[in-house]
Each structure stands twice: as structure tokens, then as C-alpha cells.
Amino acid sequence: MAAQKMISVDQLCIFYEVETTFVYSLNDHGLMELRKSGKSYMVDFEQLADFEKFIHLHYDLDINMEGLEAITHLLSRVQELQREIKRLKNESGR
């Protein structure tokens, strides 16, 4: 099993020039998952694409955490519906 690539919250915030409170708030709202490693909290590289979306939505479009939660939920629901449509089309032979 390959080791997961991780970055510390501090390094992440320096790289993206955001406050650590933003990352912890995303974690508190269930939008990102932080992992404890020694004295630091870490973020899996697989979450970076979503993190970049959250930065754009929050800082550029001024959307608060509750808005980010709602957007994330709605986008997830749209993806589920798209998968269901594809499945139904495959079953109908189209």
C-alpha cells in the first residue's frame, strides 16, 4: 500500500496564503478532513483540489462556511443524479 502524501496545515497556509483558522473552520464544518501527526495537523494531497475551490469560493466570492457546505452538498447531489442518469441510460440500451 502506497504511503499517502500529506502536507501540514501550516505549510498549506503559507503556500496558499490563507489563515490557519480557515483550514480549521473547513474541518469543523466537515468540508475537509485533518489528521493529527505528532504536534501538527495534516491534509491529504487528494483534498487539495477541493481546498482550492473553497479558497476561490470563500475569498474571491465571499461565500461563508454555511454557503460552502450548501454548495458542496448540492454539487455532490448533482454528481449522484448524473451517475443515476448514466446508469439508467445504460440499462435502457441508449
C-alpha positions in Angstrom: 0.0 0.0 0.0 1.4 3.4 -1.0 2.0 6.0 1.6 -0.4 8.9 1.5 1.1 12.2 0.6 0.3 14.8 3.2 1.1 18.5 3.9 0.9 20.2 7.2 -1.8 22.9 7.8 1.0 25.4 8.5 2.7 24.6 5.2 -0.6 24.6 3.3 -1.5 28.1 4.7 1.9 29.5 3.8 1.7 28.1 0.2 -1.9 29.3 -0.4 -1.5 32.5 1.7 -4.6 31.8 3.8 -5.2 31.8 7.6 -4.9 28.6 9.5 -8.3 29.4 11.0 -9.8 29.0 7.5 -8.5 25.4 7.3 -9.7 24.5 10.8 -13.1 26.0 10.0 -13.3 23.8 6.9 -12.5 20.9 9.1 -15.1 21.9 11.8 -17.8 22.1 9.1 -16.9 18.7 7.7 -15.6 20.1 4.4 -12.0 18.8 4.9 -10.5 16.1 7.0 -7.4 16.9 9.0 -5.2 14.2 10.5 -3.1 14.6 13.6 0.6 13.7 13.2 2.7 14.4 16.2 2.1 18.1 17.1 0.8 19.0 13.6 -2.4 18.6 11.7 -2.0 17.3 8.2 -4.1 17.5 5.0 -4.1 14.6 2.4 -3.0 15.8 -1.1 -6.2 14.3 -2.5 -8.1 17.1 -0.8 -6.1 19.9 -2.4 -8.4 20.3 -5.5 -11.4 20.8 -3.2 -9.3 23.1 -0.9 -8.5 25.3 -3.9 -12.3 25.5 -4.8 -13.1 26.5 -1.2 -10.4 29.2 -1.3 -11.9 30.7 -4.5 -15.5 30.5 -3.2 -14.7 31.9 0.2 -12.1 34.6 -0.6 -13.0 35.6 -4.2 -16.8 35.3 -4.0 -17.1 36.0 -0.2 -19.1 32.8 0.5 -19.3 31.9 4.2 -18.8 28.4 5.7 -22.6 27.7 5.6 -22.7 28.6 2.0 -19.7 26.4 1.3 -21.5 23.5 3.0 -24.6 24.1 0.9 -22.7 24.3 -2.4 -20.7 21.2 -1.6 -23.9 19.3 -0.8 -25.7 20.5 -3.9 -22.7 19.6 -6.2 -22.5 16.2 -4.6 -26.2 15.7 -5.2 -25.8 16.8 -8.9 -23.0 14.2 -9.3 -25.2 11.5 -7.9 -28.0 12.4 -10.2 -25.7 12.4 -13.2 -24.4 8.9 -12.3 -28.0 7.7 -11.9 -29.0 9.2 -15.3 -26.0 7.4 -16.9 -26.9 4.1 -15.2 -30.5 4.4 -16.4 -29.4 5.2 -20.0 -27.1 2.1 -19.9 -29.9 -0.1 -18.7 -32.3 1.2 -21.4 -29.7 0.5 -24.1 -29.2 4.1 -25.2 
